[in-house]
Every structure is written in C-alpha cells, then in structure tokens.
Amino acid sequence: MDLETIVAQKIADMRASRKLTYQQLADLMRSEGVEIHPSAIQKSEKSGRQMKLSELMAITRIFGISIGDLLGENPIEVNKTYESTAYRVRELADELSNLLKILPRN
C-alpha cells in the first residue's frame, strides 16, 4: 500500500470514528487556518487527491496525533520515500542551476 493510501485511510478512519462529516472536518481545518472544501477531503479519502502539507498538519492538530502517526507505522518506508524525494529535489536543483548558467542575462 502506498503512502497516500495509508494516510487517506487513516484520515477516513479517524473522521468516521469521531462521527465527523466532511463539512465538520473542513470547518475544523478552517479553524486551524486551512481553507479546504469538504469535497477536497472526500477526494483525498476516496480518489487519491494528494493533501498539502498544511492540510496534513491541521489534521494532526485536530486529531491530536503526530505526523509520524499519520504517515503510518513503518517509519523505514516513510524514510525511504523521503530520501528518494530529497535526492530527486537535489537533482532538479542542480539541473536548474546548470540551466541558469547558460541562459542569457538581461
């Protein structure tokens, strides 16, 4: 199971266990400073919409859990995902730097 699916299932489970509607969770997230439509929460749970970091952080505050708890019980797998993403970001930054060197300057 991929990380997005794990997070989506945990959010759905926590929301359901507290008997919160999508609207109620959206209202709670707004109180945490995150503007989100209830349908965006539903899409995140059901259709694989990727949540923004600010949305995930609001979820952790609302449900009183850590980001690690939200990401799953396998920190090694989460770390591998983070490391591969960080590596790719470094590669892209290097490519951008090289491109900027060859672009004409105004």
Salt bridges, closest charged atoms under 4 A:
ASP27 OD1 - ARG30 NH1 2.83
GLU32 OE1 - ARG61 NE 2.60
GLU35 OE1 - ARG30 NE 3.38
GLU45 OE2 - ARG15 NE 2.86
GLU55 OE2 - ARG49 NH2 2.82
GLU91 OE1 - ARG88 NH1 3.05
GLU95 OE2 - ARG88 NH1 3.74
